[in-house]
Amino acid sequence: MAVTSPDAESPVVTFISLTQLPWRAAFARHESLPSHWVCGASLASHIDAWHHWLADKPTGRWLLCQQQPVAFCAALIALWESGRVAVLPADDRPETLSRLASEVDGILPDAPKPQLPQSAETRPRVAPLDPSATAVVLSTSGSTGNPVQLAKRFDQLEAELSAHARLWPLADSGVISQVSHQHIYGLLTGILHPLCTGAPFCGGKSRYPEALMARLQEADAAGLHPVVVSSPAQLSRLPEHLPWHAAKPPARVFSSGAPLALEHAQLTERLLQAPVIEIYGSTETGGIAQRRQTRRISWQPLPGVELAFQDGGLSLRSPYLEMPQQWWHQPDQVAPVDDGFTLLGRADRLVKIGGKRVSLDHVERLLTAVEEVSEVRCVDLDRADSRLGAVVVLDEASLPHQREARQHLIQRMRKYLFDHLEPIAVPRYWRFVETLPSNAQGKLDRTLINRLFADLDDPKVPRWLGEHPLDANSCVLTLEVPERLVFLEGHFDQYPIVPGVVMVQWAIHYAHDIFGHRGVFLGIERLKFTRALLPGTRFTLELTRREDGIAFSIDSQEGRHCAGRVRLQAPKGDQHG
């Protein structure tokens, strides 16, 4: 059985081909929008500054990792206009950037300051882009394996942008993105589509609900119809108490990157009074299908996408693929329905453990049947012992806070699984969390999996169980003291505790990890230890970025363990807000 998408009507909307340099067109200005909104006309000076900086640099592939849309857009466009290729890392973790640094011809630094306005004669002259040239190199999410780099040509991006313009026109719209533009979904929907239609857009300052509320009000004040680009992780946490009715409802809300629960789609539509459109696809394939779950559960293919179903599998031909005329087998099990299909789960979630095939989906279904368990992700850790790991979301009352409670919970869950599975299929390594950690695309990717289980190979680190930003300058991490922590040895033999200096080291380490390099260590102030931190204890580390360093505190269910301030000499040019 094959399904081909129906042709969508082409609405009357200005859409300029990506290869025709749409950002150089004279789009309307929106003077009433704050500076964190990007308009096509406002990019010119930033693009020219990058051209000036790149003038004497090597050609080839350049690593681009900029969190703010205006800096990202200007750098991306300057790379394209100068014949270079942008390599977008999956995340901004130091180890990721370090690994990619040896594979590129250059690394773009923080954005240079825009040059003074230039005359038409001195501005860089650029020609239309070659549709067959490589535009970007993206990384897969790594949610089912190690991340893989994939090149995308301009014609592939252009074909998908054209489909977006036909299905979801942006006339008189302002796009508000809550997801990372370093990935295909955020890049297309939150950056390139508005660029090709002259629609203002904003990103980095929109990820928290309160910030989203402010962006909606800004769009309303400018007379724009807002469009929200989001993910299941953000939509599942929309608070009821915010005055969502105080701004014009969005024209639509997009969600992609992971499955969106029906209850969260219903909540979003009720609070924002806007349709929630889900996009199904991958980095390899681009978009495949879309749906509005509150109206119909089945997925309909995007324009130009041809689907075929056989033995529960899904194959597709698409102009968004590297080879559009060849069939691509998608690793998902599906059931054809009417003019579309429903998703049943990933076929590639079968792993070989100890020579036996184990279904990760089956293990997860068994565990979610346990009363206090709300969600589970079973993962192949690719360790020498071949044993599985389990990330289990529990209700707050059931989370273990001490070693004995954790051991008892693990024994009970393993005993339950032994009644249903062969011993080799029962997870050996367990992490209990309040919510599944997710990246900017709403996925538990390989980077986050590695962080959750990092203590297995590094005896100096605590168990990382997730982190939650409070605002741009503060964050709360949930951690646990491993029983095999090397610092417990000899401190003390009969009553092991975490040394105070180790707690301070952890605070500095995670502050550097989250806020970036903060400068040379100058000293510690207001340091106070009030309670011993014992093996197996679950605790929180709250970090606050300050002008002269960081403030931190460590707390558990028992109370406060320590707090203090670390003074650091900030490097020149270091700024935060």
ZASESE-190327 format. One record per residue (C-alpha): residue number from 1; residue in one letter; x, y, z. Coordinates in Angstrom, 2 decimals. Each point is the difference from the previous one (the first is absolute). Layout:
BEGIN
LOLO NUM A X Y Z
...
% end
This chain:
BEGIN
LOLO 1 M 0.00 0.00 0.00
LOLO 2 A 1.36 3.44 -0.92
LOLO 3 V -1.14 3.46 1.01
LOLO 4 T 0.91 3.25 -1.71
LOLO 5 S -0.82 3.34 1.58
LOLO 6 P -2.67 2.11 -1.68
LOLO 7 D 1.12 3.26 -1.52
LOLO 8 A -0.47 2.88 2.41
LOLO 9 E -1.48 3.22 -1.28
LOLO 10 S 2.60 2.70 -0.40
LOLO 11 P -1.08 3.00 2.09
LOLO 12 V 0.82 3.53 -1.02
LOLO 13 V 3.18 0.60 1.99
LOLO 14 T 3.41 1.44 -0.80
LOLO 15 F 2.47 -2.90 -0.05
LOLO 16 I 3.48 0.48 -1.40
LOLO 17 S 2.11 -3.03 -0.87
LOLO 18 L 2.76 -0.72 2.51
LOLO 19 T 2.60 0.03 -2.78
LOLO 20 Q -1.16 3.46 -1.10
LOLO 21 L 1.27 1.62 3.21
LOLO 22 P -3.36 0.92 1.57
LOLO 23 W 1.70 1.82 2.88
LOLO 24 R 1.29 2.61 -2.50
LOLO 25 A -3.55 0.92 -1.04
LOLO 26 A -1.58 3.22 1.27
LOLO 27 F -2.42 -1.47 2.52
LOLO 28 A -2.19 2.23 2.13
LOLO 29 R 1.49 1.25 3.24
LOLO 30 H -1.76 -0.43 3.32
LOLO 31 E 1.28 2.91 2.06
LOLO 32 S -2.26 -0.88 2.97
LOLO 33 L 1.69 -3.37 0.59
LOLO 34 P 2.80 -0.27 2.61
LOLO 35 S 3.56 -0.67 -1.18
LOLO 36 H -0.12 -3.73 0.77
LOLO 37 W -2.37 -0.40 -2.95
LOLO 38 V 1.76 -0.56 -3.33
LOLO 39 C -1.26 1.66 -3.18
LOLO 40 G 1.49 -0.65 -3.42
LOLO 41 A 0.88 3.68 -0.41
LOLO 42 S 1.84 0.15 3.33
LOLO 43 L 2.50 -2.75 -0.84
LOLO 44 A 2.06 1.85 -2.61
LOLO 45 S 2.57 1.62 2.31
LOLO 46 H 0.53 -3.22 1.94
LOLO 47 I 0.46 -2.01 -3.21
LOLO 48 D 2.47 2.55 -1.37
LOLO 49 A 1.99 -0.13 3.25
LOLO 50 W 0.39 -3.77 -0.42
LOLO 51 H 1.01 0.47 -3.65
LOLO 52 H 2.72 2.39 1.13
LOLO 53 W 1.20 -2.44 2.68
LOLO 54 L 0.01 -2.99 -2.39
LOLO 55 A 1.74 1.84 -2.85
LOLO 56 D 3.49 -1.39 0.70
LOLO 57 K -1.06 -3.33 1.52
LOLO 58 P 0.09 -3.47 -1.59
LOLO 59 T -2.92 -1.27 -2.02
LOLO 60 G -1.66 -3.38 0.68
LOLO 61 R -2.02 -1.18 3.00
LOLO 62 W -0.47 2.26 3.03
LOLO 63 L -1.34 -0.94 3.43
LOLO 64 L -2.96 2.23 0.90
LOLO 65 C -1.47 -0.03 3.49
LOLO 66 Q -1.84 3.22 0.87
LOLO 67 Q -2.95 -0.02 2.40
LOLO 68 Q -1.52 3.37 -0.94
LOLO 69 P -1.90 0.06 -3.32
LOLO 70 V 1.39 3.29 -1.29
LOLO 71 A 3.62 -1.14 0.54
LOLO 72 F -0.77 -3.44 -1.42
LOLO 73 C -1.80 1.35 -3.09
LOLO 74 A 2.64 2.58 -0.83
LOLO 75 A 2.85 -2.53 0.32
LOLO 76 L -1.89 -2.70 -1.94
LOLO 77 I -0.82 2.38 -2.85
LOLO 78 A 3.56 1.35 -0.20
LOLO 79 L 1.30 -3.58 -0.24
LOLO 80 W -2.46 -0.76 -2.79
LOLO 81 E 0.63 3.21 -1.93
LOLO 82 S 3.76 -0.57 0.17
LOLO 83 G -0.27 -3.58 -1.30
LOLO 84 R 0.62 -1.73 3.33
LOLO 85 V -1.90 -2.80 1.75
LOLO 86 A -1.47 0.30 3.51
LOLO 87 V 0.53 -2.96 2.35
LOLO 88 L -2.61 0.07 2.77
LOLO 89 P 0.82 -2.04 3.13
LOLO 90 A -2.80 -1.90 1.73
LOLO 91 D 0.67 1.93 3.23
LOLO 92 D 2.42 2.50 1.51
LOLO 93 R 1.66 -2.41 2.43
LOLO 94 P 3.79 0.54 0.18
LOLO 95 E 0.73 -3.64 -0.91
LOLO 96 T -2.25 0.25 -3.07
LOLO 97 L 1.65 3.19 -1.23
LOLO 98 S 3.47 -1.38 0.72
LOLO 99 R -0.72 -3.16 -2.01
LOLO 100 L -1.27 1.95 -3.01
LOLO 101 A 2.79 2.60 0.11
LOLO 102 S 2.47 -2.40 -1.62
LOLO 103 E -2.44 -0.76 -2.84
LOLO 104 V -0.58 3.56 -1.29
LOLO 105 D 2.02 2.72 -1.69
LOLO 106 G -0.91 2.67 2.53
LOLO 107 I -2.10 0.89 3.04
LOLO 108 L -2.13 3.12 0.15
LOLO 109 P 0.56 1.99 3.21
LOLO 110 D -2.50 2.25 1.77
LOLO 111 A -1.57 2.40 -2.48
LOLO 112 P 2.16 2.93 -1.11
LOLO 113 K -1.38 3.48 0.55
LOLO 114 P -2.04 1.23 -2.99
LOLO 115 Q 1.92 2.40 -2.22
LOLO 116 L -1.16 3.53 -0.65
LOLO 117 P -2.44 0.32 -2.94
LOLO 118 Q 1.82 -0.49 -3.30
LOLO 119 S -0.68 1.43 -3.40
LOLO 120 A -1.50 -2.25 -2.65
LOLO 121 E 3.41 -0.09 -1.76
LOLO 122 T 1.88 -1.36 3.01
LOLO 123 R -2.52 -2.59 1.14
LOLO 124 P 0.74 -3.60 -1.03
LOLO 125 R -1.50 -0.94 -3.34
LOLO 126 V -1.53 -3.45 0.10
LOLO 127 A -1.56 -2.23 -2.64
LOLO 128 P -2.92 -2.40 0.40
LOLO 129 L 0.96 -3.21 1.77
LOLO 130 D 0.60 -3.26 -1.85
LOLO 131 P -2.99 -2.28 0.73
LOLO 132 S 2.19 -3.12 -0.25
LOLO 133 A 2.59 1.27 2.49
LOLO 134 T 0.17 -1.19 3.60
LOLO 135 A -1.61 2.55 2.31
LOLO 136 V 0.35 -1.51 3.47
LOLO 137 V 1.31 -3.08 1.76
LOLO 138 L -2.37 -1.05 2.79
LOLO 139 S 0.32 -2.57 2.76
LOLO 140 T -2.65 -2.60 0.78
LOLO 141 S -1.41 0.08 3.52
LOLO 142 G 1.71 -3.20 1.12
LOLO 143 S -3.16 -1.17 1.80
LOLO 144 T 0.47 -3.55 -1.35
LOLO 145 G 3.77 -0.02 -0.49
LOLO 146 N 3.02 2.25 -0.36
LOLO 147 P -0.63 3.26 -1.93
LOLO 148 V 0.70 -0.14 -3.75
LOLO 149 Q 0.85 2.98 -2.20
LOLO 150 L -2.19 0.59 -3.06
LOLO 151 A 0.48 2.53 -2.80
LOLO 152 K -2.99 1.90 -1.41
LOLO 153 R 0.03 1.72 -3.38
LOLO 154 F -1.77 3.28 -0.70
LOLO 155 D -2.53 -1.70 -2.27
LOLO 156 Q -0.97 -2.42 2.79
LOLO 157 L -0.61 2.86 2.44
LOLO 158 E -1.78 1.98 -2.69
LOLO 159 A -2.43 -2.81 -0.81
LOLO 160 E -1.06 -0.32 3.63
LOLO 161 L -0.26 3.76 0.51
LOLO 162 S -2.27 0.19 -3.04
LOLO 163 A -2.27 -2.65 1.55
LOLO 164 H -0.12 1.95 3.28
LOLO 165 A -0.95 3.17 -1.88
LOLO 166 R -2.86 -1.80 -1.77
LOLO 167 L -1.37 -1.67 3.13
LOLO 168 W 0.66 2.70 2.58
LOLO 169 P 0.39 3.47 -1.57
LOLO 170 L 1.53 2.74 2.14
LOLO 171 A -1.81 3.05 -1.36
LOLO 172 D -0.03 2.71 2.73
LOLO 173 S 1.57 -2.47 2.44
LOLO 174 G 2.73 0.10 2.61
LOLO 175 V 1.74 -3.29 0.80
LOLO 176 I 0.92 -0.78 3.62
LOLO 177 S 2.32 -2.99 0.34
LOLO 178 Q 0.58 -1.90 3.23
LOLO 179 V 2.31 -2.61 -1.55
LOLO 180 S 3.60 -0.07 -1.15
LOLO 181 H 0.78 1.13 -3.54
LOLO 182 Q 3.01 -2.35 0.03
LOLO 183 H -2.36 -2.82 -1.07
LOLO 184 I -2.01 -0.47 -3.20
LOLO 185 Y -3.44 0.67 1.53
LOLO 186 G 0.96 3.27 1.71
LOLO 187 L 2.19 1.07 -2.93
LOLO 188 L -2.79 -0.38 -2.57
LOLO 189 T -3.04 1.03 2.02
LOLO 190 G 1.46 2.62 2.31
LOLO 191 I 2.65 1.62 -2.23
LOLO 192 L -0.05 -0.72 -3.74
LOLO 193 H -3.76 0.04 -0.61
LOLO 194 P -0.44 3.50 1.48
LOLO 195 L 3.16 1.16 -1.80
LOLO 196 C -1.46 -1.11 -3.34
LOLO 197 T -3.29 1.82 0.64
LOLO 198 G 1.29 3.12 1.71
LOLO 199 A -1.72 -0.86 3.29
LOLO 200 P 1.62 1.28 3.22
LOLO 201 F 1.17 -2.74 2.36
LOLO 202 C 1.63 -0.45 3.39
LOLO 203 G 1.46 -2.89 1.93
LOLO 204 G 2.40 -0.22 2.93
LOLO 205 K -2.00 2.22 2.37
LOLO 206 S -3.20 -2.04 -0.50
LOLO 207 R 0.61 -3.39 1.59
LOLO 208 Y -1.64 0.52 3.39
LOLO 209 P -3.79 0.37 0.33
LOLO 210 E 0.23 3.52 1.42
LOLO 211 A 2.26 1.03 -2.89
LOLO 212 L -2.37 -1.60 -2.51
LOLO 213 M -2.82 2.04 1.52
LOLO 214 A 2.03 3.19 -0.46
LOLO 215 R 0.84 -0.87 -3.65
LOLO 216 L -3.69 -0.59 -0.77
LOLO 217 Q -0.84 3.41 1.42
LOLO 218 E 2.80 1.63 -2.06
LOLO 219 A -1.32 -1.59 -3.19
LOLO 220 D -3.53 1.12 0.86
LOLO 221 A 1.15 3.58 0.60
LOLO 222 A 1.71 0.01 -3.42
LOLO 223 G -3.17 -1.20 -1.73
LOLO 224 L 1.50 -3.41 -0.86
LOLO 225 H -1.65 -3.42 0.10
LOLO 226 P 2.40 -2.06 2.17
LOLO 227 V 1.12 -3.50 -0.98
LOLO 228 V 1.65 -2.08 2.75
LOLO 229 V 2.67 -2.61 -0.79
LOLO 230 S 0.21 -2.28 3.03
LOLO 231 S 0.60 -3.56 1.21
LOLO 232 P -1.75 -2.57 2.23
LOLO 233 A 2.34 0.88 2.86
LOLO 234 Q -1.15 3.63 0.02
LOLO 235 L -3.67 -0.61 -0.77
LOLO 236 S -0.28 -2.56 2.81
LOLO 237 R 1.01 2.70 2.51
LOLO 238 L -2.25 2.89 -0.97
LOLO 239 P -1.26 1.45 3.31
LOLO 240 E -3.69 0.66 0.48
LOLO 241 H 0.51 3.16 2.07
LOLO 242 L 1.49 2.24 -2.72
LOLO 243 P -2.43 2.45 -1.68
LOLO 244 W 0.18 -1.59 -3.46
LOLO 245 H -3.20 1.82 -0.96
LOLO 246 A 1.77 3.37 0.31
LOLO 247 A 1.56 -0.36 -3.46
LOLO 248 K -1.31 -0.89 -3.45
LOLO 249 P -0.21 -3.81 -0.39
LOLO 250 P 2.67 -1.50 -2.25
LOLO 251 A -0.96 -0.93 -3.54
LOLO 252 R 1.45 -3.44 0.74
LOLO 253 V 2.41 -1.82 2.32
LOLO 254 F 2.52 -2.47 -1.45
LOLO 255 S 1.40 -2.99 1.89
LOLO 256 S 2.63 -2.50 -1.11
LOLO 257 G 3.02 -1.98 1.15
LOLO 258 A -1.82 -2.53 2.20
LOLO 259 P -3.51 -1.39 0.53
LOLO 260 L -2.49 2.53 1.37
LOLO 261 A -2.53 -1.45 2.45
LOLO 262 L -3.61 0.66 -0.93
LOLO 263 E -0.66 1.57 3.41
LOLO 264 H 2.80 2.51 -0.59
LOLO 265 A -1.33 0.84 -3.47
LOLO 266 Q -3.43 0.58 1.54
LOLO 267 L 1.48 2.13 2.80
LOLO 268 T 1.92 2.16 -2.47
LOLO 269 E -3.04 0.57 -2.20
LOLO 270 R -2.09 0.91 3.03
LOLO 271 L 2.53 2.45 1.47
LOLO 272 L 1.27 1.62 -3.23
LOLO 273 Q -3.25 -0.33 -1.98
LOLO 274 A 1.97 -1.15 -3.04
LOLO 275 P 0.31 -3.23 -2.03
LOLO 276 V 2.99 -2.19 0.84
LOLO 277 I 1.63 -1.37 -3.17
LOLO 278 E 2.44 -2.89 0.47
LOLO 279 I 2.70 -0.68 -2.59
LOLO 280 Y 1.38 -3.53 -0.30
LOLO 281 G 3.40 -0.52 -1.59
LOLO 282 S 3.71 -0.29 0.68
LOLO 283 T 3.32 1.62 -0.83
LOLO 284 E 0.54 -2.63 -2.69
LOLO 285 T -3.39 0.38 -1.69
LOLO 286 G -1.10 3.52 0.80
LOLO 287 G -3.74 0.29 0.59
LOLO 288 I -2.13 -3.03 -0.83
LOLO 289 A -3.50 0.70 1.25
LOLO 290 Q -2.13 2.29 2.16
LOLO 291 R -3.16 -0.15 2.08
LOLO 292 R -2.21 1.88 2.42
LOLO 293 Q -0.40 -2.68 2.66
LOLO 294 T -3.07 1.52 1.63
LOLO 295 R -1.89 -0.44 -3.30
LOLO 296 R 1.41 -3.26 -1.38
LOLO 297 I 2.57 -2.46 1.29
LOLO 298 S 1.39 -0.99 -3.41
LOLO 299 W 2.89 1.71 -1.77
LOLO 300 Q -0.30 1.48 -3.51
LOLO 301 P 3.08 0.23 -2.26
LOLO 302 L 1.48 3.40 -0.82
LOLO 303 P -0.26 1.31 -3.58
LOLO 304 G 2.23 -1.98 -2.35
LOLO 305 V 0.51 -2.91 2.43
LOLO 306 E -1.00 -3.46 -1.28
LOLO 307 L -0.47 -2.78 2.55
LOLO 308 A -0.13 -3.78 -0.32
LOLO 309 F -0.97 -2.53 2.68
LOLO 310 Q 1.05 -3.63 0.17
LOLO 311 D 0.06 -2.46 2.91
LOLO 312 G -0.45 2.77 2.56
LOLO 313 G 2.89 2.03 -1.40
LOLO 314 L 0.11 3.47 -1.58
LOLO 315 S 1.92 1.02 -3.12
LOLO 316 L -0.01 3.38 -1.68
LOLO 317 R 1.15 1.96 -3.01
LOLO 318 S 0.39 3.70 0.56
LOLO 319 P 1.57 3.12 -1.56
LOLO 320 Y 1.50 0.65 3.45
LOLO 321 L 2.21 -3.13 -0.20
LOLO 322 E 3.56 -0.03 -1.32
LOLO 323 M -1.17 -2.32 -2.80
LOLO 324 P -3.64 1.02 -0.63
LOLO 325 Q -0.80 -2.83 -2.44
LOLO 326 Q 1.17 -2.81 2.27
LOLO 327 W -2.16 -1.60 2.69
LOLO 328 W 1.15 0.63 3.59
LOLO 329 H -0.95 -2.51 2.70
LOLO 330 Q -1.00 1.82 3.19
LOLO 331 P 0.73 -1.93 3.25
LOLO 332 D -3.55 0.30 1.31
LOLO 333 Q -2.81 -2.49 0.18
LOLO 334 V -3.24 1.43 -1.40
LOLO 335 A -3.57 -0.91 -0.85
LOLO 336 P -1.59 1.53 -3.13
LOLO 337 V -3.23 1.89 0.74
LOLO 338 D -2.20 1.72 -2.61
LOLO 339 D 2.28 2.41 -1.87
LOLO 340 G 2.78 -0.17 2.59
LOLO 341 F 1.36 -2.18 2.78
LOLO 342 T 0.43 -0.39 3.74
LOLO 343 L 3.33 -0.57 1.76
LOLO 344 L 0.49 -3.20 2.01
LOLO 345 G 3.60 0.42 1.17
LOLO 346 R 3.55 -0.25 -1.30
LOLO 347 A 1.05 -3.23 -1.64
LOLO 348 D 3.65 0.70 0.87
LOLO 349 R -0.70 -0.21 3.74
LOLO 350 L 0.95 -3.68 -0.14
LOLO 351 V 3.49 -0.47 1.48
LOLO 352 K 2.20 -3.02 0.48
LOLO 353 I 0.96 -0.65 3.62
LOLO 354 G 2.13 -3.02 0.81
LOLO 355 G -0.82 -1.49 -3.41
LOLO 356 K -3.77 0.38 0.52
LOLO 357 R -2.35 2.51 -1.67
LOLO 358 V -1.69 2.31 2.50
LOLO 359 S -2.81 2.45 -0.77
LOLO 360 L 0.60 3.25 1.88
LOLO 361 D -3.65 0.90 -0.61
LOLO 362 H -1.11 -3.21 1.74
LOLO 363 V 2.17 0.70 3.07
LOLO 364 E -1.39 3.54 0.17
LOLO 365 R -3.61 -1.20 -0.25
LOLO 366 L 0.56 -2.41 2.88
LOLO 367 L 1.51 2.69 2.21
LOLO 368 T -2.70 2.57 -0.72
LOLO 369 A -2.52 -2.48 1.36
LOLO 370 V 1.54 0.55 3.46
LOLO 371 E -2.34 2.31 1.92
LOLO 372 E 2.40 2.82 0.90
LOLO 373 V 1.74 0.04 -3.41
LOLO 374 S -1.25 2.58 -2.51
LOLO 375 E 2.62 -0.35 -2.75
LOLO 376 V 3.06 -2.12 -0.81
LOLO 377 R 2.83 0.12 -2.49
LOLO 378 C 2.03 -3.19 -0.30
LOLO 379 V 3.43 0.53 -1.62
LOLO 380 D 2.83 -2.09 -1.36
LOLO 381 L 3.07 1.51 1.65
LOLO 382 D 2.44 -1.77 -2.33
LOLO 383 R 2.05 -1.18 2.99
LOLO 384 A 2.32 -3.00 0.16
LOLO 385 D -2.47 -1.92 2.17
LOLO 386 S -2.76 0.64 -2.62
LOLO 387 R -2.55 0.74 2.73
LOLO 388 L -2.81 2.52 -0.37
LOLO 389 G -0.69 3.24 1.81
LOLO 390 A -3.42 1.28 1.03
LOLO 391 V -1.04 3.64 0.50
LOLO 392 V -3.20 -0.11 2.03
LOLO 393 V -2.35 2.93 0.65
LOLO 394 L -1.70 -0.33 3.39
LOLO 395 D -2.59 2.06 1.79
LOLO 396 E 1.58 2.33 2.53
LOLO 397 A -1.04 -2.04 3.05
LOLO 398 S 1.70 -3.13 -1.37
LOLO 399 L 3.42 1.47 -0.82
LOLO 400 P 2.77 -1.56 2.14
LOLO 401 H 2.02 2.51 2.00
LOLO 402 Q 2.34 -2.32 1.92
LOLO 403 R 2.06 -3.04 -0.90
LOLO 404 E -2.23 -2.53 1.75
LOLO 405 A -3.16 1.26 -1.72
LOLO 406 R 1.71 -0.08 -3.40
LOLO 407 Q 1.33 -3.53 0.46
LOLO 408 H -3.39 -1.25 1.17
LOLO 409 L -1.73 1.59 -3.02
LOLO 410 I 2.49 -1.53 -2.46
LOLO 411 Q -0.37 -3.45 1.59
LOLO 412 R -3.80 0.21 -0.21
LOLO 413 M 0.02 1.05 -3.67
LOLO 414 R 2.55 -2.64 -0.98
LOLO 415 K -2.00 -2.69 1.81
LOLO 416 Y -3.13 1.06 -1.90
LOLO 417 L 1.83 -0.13 -3.34
LOLO 418 F 1.53 -3.42 0.75
LOLO 419 D -3.56 -1.36 -0.08
LOLO 420 H -0.39 1.18 -3.61
LOLO 421 L 3.47 0.12 -1.58
LOLO 422 E 3.14 -2.04 -0.35
LOLO 423 P 2.61 1.21 2.52
LOLO 424 I 2.24 1.49 -2.71
LOLO 425 A -2.84 2.34 -1.08
LOLO 426 V -0.50 1.49 3.48
LOLO 427 P 1.73 3.42 0.31
LOLO 428 R 3.02 0.07 2.26
LOLO 429 Y 0.47 3.77 0.27
LOLO 430 W -2.82 2.23 1.28
LOLO 431 R -0.60 3.74 0.09
LOLO 432 F -3.13 1.38 1.67
LOLO 433 V -1.12 3.45 -1.17
LOLO 434 E -2.89 2.43 0.36
LOLO 435 T -0.20 0.57 -3.77
LOLO 436 L 1.92 -1.46 -2.92
LOLO 437 P 2.93 2.28 -0.81
LOLO 438 S -0.33 1.35 -3.54
LOLO 439 N 2.01 2.09 -2.41
LOLO 440 A -1.26 3.06 -1.85
LOLO 441 Q -1.88 -2.30 -2.38
LOLO 442 G -1.81 -1.76 2.84
LOLO 443 K 2.05 -3.20 -0.30
LOLO 444 L 1.97 -2.09 2.45
LOLO 445 D 3.03 -0.14 -2.27
LOLO 446 R 3.31 -1.85 0.28
LOLO 447 T 1.69 3.02 1.63
LOLO 448 L -2.55 0.04 2.82
LOLO 449 I 0.12 -3.80 0.35
LOLO 450 N 3.77 0.23 0.41
LOLO 451 R -0.44 2.67 2.71
LOLO 452 L -2.54 -2.10 1.90
LOLO 453 F 2.38 -2.95 0.18
LOLO 454 A 3.37 1.83 0.01
LOLO 455 D 0.81 -1.07 3.59
LOLO 456 L 0.32 -3.62 -1.13
LOLO 457 D 3.32 0.87 -1.65
LOLO 458 D 1.04 3.09 1.97
LOLO 459 P 0.17 -0.62 3.77
LOLO 460 K 0.48 3.72 0.71
LOLO 461 V -3.39 1.29 -1.16
LOLO 462 P -3.44 -0.17 1.60
LOLO 463 R -2.94 -1.62 -1.76
LOLO 464 W -1.60 2.65 -2.21
LOLO 465 L -3.81 -0.34 0.00
LOLO 466 G -1.00 3.15 -1.84
LOLO 467 E 0.10 3.78 0.22
LOLO 468 H -2.58 2.75 -0.11
LOLO 469 P 0.81 3.63 -0.91
LOLO 470 L -1.74 2.47 2.29
LOLO 471 D 0.91 2.93 -2.26
LOLO 472 A 2.89 1.08 -2.21
LOLO 473 N 2.40 0.24 2.97
LOLO 474 S -1.03 -2.82 2.34
LOLO 475 C -0.56 -3.72 -0.19
LOLO 476 V -0.85 -2.92 2.29
LOLO 477 L 1.62 -3.40 -0.58
LOLO 478 T -1.22 -3.26 1.51
LOLO 479 L 2.91 -2.26 0.96
LOLO 480 E 0.73 -3.11 2.04
LOLO 481 V 3.08 -1.16 1.90
LOLO 482 P 1.24 -3.30 -1.52
LOLO 483 E 0.92 -2.67 2.52
LOLO 484 R 3.24 -0.56 -1.96
LOLO 485 L 1.04 3.67 0.06
LOLO 486 V 3.78 -0.03 0.32
LOLO 487 F 0.01 2.93 2.45
LOLO 488 L -1.82 -2.09 2.60
LOLO 489 E 3.02 -2.23 0.49
LOLO 490 G 1.69 0.72 3.33
LOLO 491 H -2.44 2.82 0.85
LOLO 492 F -0.92 -1.60 2.41
LOLO 493 D 0.35 -3.81 0.15
LOLO 494 Q -3.01 -0.60 2.26
LOLO 495 Y -2.01 3.02 -1.10
LOLO 496 P 0.78 0.98 -3.63
LOLO 497 I -1.07 3.52 -1.01
LOLO 498 V 0.65 2.28 -2.96
LOLO 499 P 2.88 2.38 0.86
LOLO 500 G -0.91 3.69 0.01
LOLO 501 V 2.63 0.86 -2.60
LOLO 502 V -1.62 -2.49 -2.40
LOLO 503 M -3.38 1.72 0.34
LOLO 504 V 1.64 3.31 -0.93
LOLO 505 Q 1.78 -1.65 -2.94
LOLO 506 W -3.33 -1.37 -1.24
LOLO 507 A -1.55 3.47 0.17
LOLO 508 I 2.85 1.52 -2.03
LOLO 509 H -0.05 -2.86 -2.52
LOLO 510 Y -3.73 0.22 -0.70
LOLO 511 A 0.06 3.80 -0.09
LOLO 512 H 2.66 -0.17 -2.70
LOLO 513 D -2.03 -2.67 -1.78
LOLO 514 I -3.21 2.05 0.00
LOLO 515 F 1.16 3.62 -0.16
LOLO 516 G 3.24 -0.48 -1.90
LOLO 517 H 3.49 1.18 0.96
LOLO 518 R -0.24 2.43 2.91
LOLO 519 G 3.67 0.86 0.51
LOLO 520 V 2.84 -0.59 2.46
LOLO 521 F -0.77 -1.22 3.53
LOLO 522 L 0.51 2.80 2.56
LOLO 523 G -1.46 -1.43 3.19
LOLO 524 I -3.05 -1.11 1.96
LOLO 525 E -2.26 2.15 2.14
LOLO 526 R -2.78 -0.70 2.51
LOLO 527 L 0.72 -3.73 -0.13
LOLO 528 K -2.02 -1.96 2.52
LOLO 529 F -0.37 -3.75 0.54
LOLO 530 T -3.03 -0.96 2.09
LOLO 531 R -0.68 -3.68 -0.63
LOLO 532 A 1.95 -3.06 -1.20
LOLO 533 L -0.74 -1.30 -3.51
LOLO 534 L -0.17 -3.81 0.04
LOLO 535 P 0.34 -2.71 -2.69
LOLO 536 G -3.24 -0.63 -1.90
LOLO 537 T -1.52 3.37 0.93
LOLO 538 R -2.08 1.76 -2.63
LOLO 539 F 0.66 3.77 0.08
LOLO 540 T -0.42 3.24 -1.93
LOLO 541 L 2.73 2.42 -0.99
LOLO 542 E -1.26 3.53 -0.66
LOLO 543 L 2.35 2.26 -1.95
LOLO 544 T -0.30 3.73 -0.58
LOLO 545 R 2.25 1.95 -2.35
LOLO 546 R 1.33 3.24 1.51
LOLO 547 E 2.13 2.84 -1.35
LOLO 548 D 2.94 -1.16 2.10
LOLO 549 G -0.52 -3.78 -0.27
LOLO 550 I -2.70 -2.39 1.21
LOLO 551 A -2.13 -0.67 3.07
LOLO 552 F -0.99 -3.57 0.86
LOLO 553 S -1.91 -2.06 2.52
LOLO 554 I -0.43 -3.75 0.51
LOLO 555 D -3.20 -1.33 1.56
LOLO 556 S -1.71 -3.34 0.49
LOLO 557 Q -3.11 -1.30 1.71
LOLO 558 E 2.00 0.21 3.23
LOLO 559 G 0.60 3.75 -0.40
LOLO 560 R 2.89 2.21 -1.08
LOLO 561 H 3.46 -1.56 -0.24
LOLO 562 C 2.09 2.97 -1.11
LOLO 563 A -0.09 3.39 -1.71
LOLO 564 G 2.47 2.62 -1.11
LOLO 565 R 1.32 2.30 -2.68
LOLO 566 V 2.92 -0.59 -2.33
LOLO 567 R 1.78 3.09 -1.26
LOLO 568 L 1.33 -0.18 -3.55
LOLO 569 Q 1.86 2.52 -2.11
LOLO 570 A -2.16 0.29 -3.11
LOLO 571 P 1.83 -0.10 -3.32
LOLO 572 K 0.01 3.17 -2.07
LOLO 573 G -3.16 0.53 -1.98
LOLO 574 D -2.01 -2.47 2.11
LOLO 575 Q -3.57 1.21 0.28
LOLO 576 H -3.27 -1.49 1.08
LOLO 577 G -3.47 1.17 0.48
% end
